[in-house]
Amino acid sequence: MAHVTREHLDRLLEQALLADDHSSLARQLDELALSYSSGDISRAAILVLAADEWRQAGQPARAMECFQRALEDGGDSGIDPRAGIADTLFELDRPEEARDVIATIRGEGGANPATAHNIAETLVAYGDLQAGLEWVTQAVLTCAHDDPEHLALLRTRYRIRVDLGLPEDDLDALVS
């Protein structure tokens, strides 16, 4: 069983990024999650990282497995794993299922800023700028101003509004 420290994970991520080998990193993270016993970072967070790496490696089915395991684990992963599931479903050309997952998250309310940001970016990437704007605007309005995600949300919102051809508003003015 492994005790995972933030430093251990950072070293692993740094080595893999230098090697630019997403498959290897995904495998290592997956194995680390399997042997996990405790640590500074949750098993669910490790699984979300593994899922992201599987997607980068062009293996969305394996990413889906990791996102699902993160969801079942229930630990704090920083982002609702269902946001990753929705994004992966879009990637797998299953947009109706992806929209159902997003609707479920919306229906439950209270998505954290990182989750809302991820969903907004996913919707924009797959052509639904209006829905992306709704998600990011709601996140901006509920996000604490001292939250590190706040400025990123404002920038994403501004970019989407520009893409939609909308005039600058009071929230856009906060970007500068």
N, C-alpha and C positions, 0 to 999 in steps of 0.2 A: 504494500500500500504506500502511496506517495503523499507526502505533505508538500503542497505547492506554495511557494513564496512568490511574491511579485517579482523579486530579483531573478528567480529561476525562470519564470515565464518571460521576462524581458530579455534574458540571455538567449533563450530558445528562439524568440521572435527575431532578435537581431541577427543571429547566425543564419536563419532561414531567409531573411530579407536580403542579406548580403549574397547568398547563394542564388536568390531569385528562383526558388524551387517551391512552388505552392503545394504541390502534391506531397512532398516530403514533410513540409511543415504541417499540413493537414493530418497526415498519418501520425506524426509525433504528438500533436495536440489530442487526436482521437485516443491514442494509447495512454496519454497522460490522464485523460478523463476517465478511462477505464480503470486505471490504477489509483485514482484519487481517493484519499481518505480525509484530508483536511487541508486548510491553507488560507492564505490571504485573499485568494480569489476563488469564487465558487466553481463547482463542476459545471454548472449551467453556463457560466461565462466562458469557460474553456471550450465547451461544446459549440457555443456561438462563434467563437474565434475559429474553431476547426471548420465549421460550416462555411464561414466566409472564405476560408482558404480553399475548401473543396470547390466552391463556386469559381474562385480565381483560377483554379486548375482545370476548369471546364468539366467538372463532374457534379452537375446540379442534383442528381439523384442521391449521391452520398451527402451532399450539403443538406438536402431535405431530411435525411435520416438524423443528422446531427442536430438540426433545428428541432426536430420532433423530440429527440432525447433530452434536449435542453428544456423544452416545454414540460415534459414529464418529470424532470428532475425538480423543477419548481424553484431552484435557487435564484439569487439575484444575478441577472446577466447584463444589467445596464439597459438593455433593450428587450422588449417583449419578443421572444423567439418567433411568434406568429408574424411579425413584420418581415422577418427573413423568409418565413414560409411563403408569405404572399409574394414577395419579390421573386423567389425561386419558382413559384407557380407561373408567374408571368413569363419568366425565362423559359419554362417548359411548355409555353404556348397553351396554358390553361387559365386564361384570364377570368373566366366566370368564377372558378374556384378561388382565385386570388381576391377577387372583389368580395366574395362571400366572407373570406377570412378578415378582410379589412372592415367590412360591415359589422362583423362580430366584435372586433376591437372597438369600433366607434360606439356600438350599442352598449358596451360595458362602461364606456366613459373612463375618464381618468388616465388616458395613455400618458406616460411620462414624456417630457420634451424630446428625448433622444428617439423614442419610438415614433412619435408624431413626425419628427423630422425625417426619419427613415421612410415612413409611409408616404410622406409628401414627395420625397425624391423619387421613390418608386413610381408613383402615379405620374409624375412629370416625365420620367424616362419612358413610360409606356403611353405617352400622348394625352394624358388627362390633366392638363394644366389647371383647369378650374377646380377639380377635386384636390389637386396638390396644394393650390392656393388656400382652399378652405382648411385643410389639415394644418398647414404651416401658420396660418393666421390664428387659428384657435390655440396653437402651441405658444405663439408669441404672447398672446393675451393672458395665458395662464402661467407662463414661465417667469420665475423670479429674475429680476434684472441682474442680480449678481451670479446667476447660474451661468457657467461657461458656455452652455448651449444657446443662450439668449441671442448673442450677436450672430452666431451662425444661422439661427432661425430667421433673424431680421434680414440677413444677406440673401438667404434662399428665397424668402418672401419677395424681396425687392427684384431679384432676378426673374422670378415667375411673373410678377406684375409687368415688368419690362417686356417679357416675351408675349404677354397678353395684350400689350399696347395700352395699358392702363396708366393714367396720370399719377404722379407722385402724391402720396398722402402723408399724414402725420407720422405713421409708423415708418414709412420709407425714409423720412427725414432723420430718423434715429440711426441710420446705417453709417452716416458720415462721422 
